Amino acid sequence: MSRPSSGTAATIMIELDGVELTLPSAAGPVHILRGLDLVIGRGETVSVVGPSGSGKSSMMMIVAGLERASKGAVTVGGTRFNGLDEDTLARFRRDSVGIVFQDFHLVPTMTALENVAIPLEFAGRDDAFERAAECLEAVGLGHRLTHYPGQLSGGEQQRTALARAFAPGPDLLLADEPTGNLDGETGQQIIELLFQLQAEHGTTLVLITHDPQLAARCARSVKLLDGLIVDDVANGGTKYGDPAASAAGL
């Protein structure tokens, strides 16, 4: 298993140990993930790449606690998922994990302000709307608080989704093709904002992408193929976990 140098429970954000995911189908069991061993340190930026169907999104769903591993151990932020009930997983996700999807996933009947306030209200914060307004201001949407998703451009909707993901102050941000539904220029603006927010908050970032240039923006890239990790490199070409990477502090 590849690990950050001097990795301890305090410095590790994600640890997957022999993780498998097998789902039933009419034709028989489908092996989506076939034994993932992966460690990601706190504050790391890691891109996950690979062809469609390689298991990238399934891995993200397991890390988020939205899908149960069929086998193996999943530990995120020091919390071992194995054996946790759905309510406990939901509370952990609410407090510690932000998720940004390709399709925004905003509630169409709620304003931008209300969409960002949702996780804060679930957490019982008295300042939910004040904090939501601050986060929208931080992504350049202070003038769009009362607009509904249908009144926002694609870029503005994704900015709202970013504000919602970062509002609770998560330790981990999972982003699944966050620019997939945006034009090139708008997508670039979203990525700049994403990395800006990640740096400001020190959040661990796991970014699924098909874009090699975007993948290279992360410090490290993990490649999946047919449900297996087939490559794990520090961007710059060094094999993650080899002596050269360790000497560089990777």
Secondary structure, 3 states (H helix, E strand, C coil): CCCCCCCCCCCEEEEEEEEEEEECCCCCCEEEEEEEEEEEECCCEEEEECCCCCCHHHHHHHHCCCCCCCEEEEEECCEECCCCCHHHHHHHHHHHEEEECCCCCCCCCCCHHHHHHHHHHHCCCCCHHHHHHHHHHHCCCCCCCCCCHHHCCHHHHHHHHHHHHHCCCCCEEEEECCCCCCCHHHHHHHHHHHHHHHHHHCCEEEEECCCHHHHCCCCEEEEEECCEEEEEEECCCEECCCHHHHHCCC
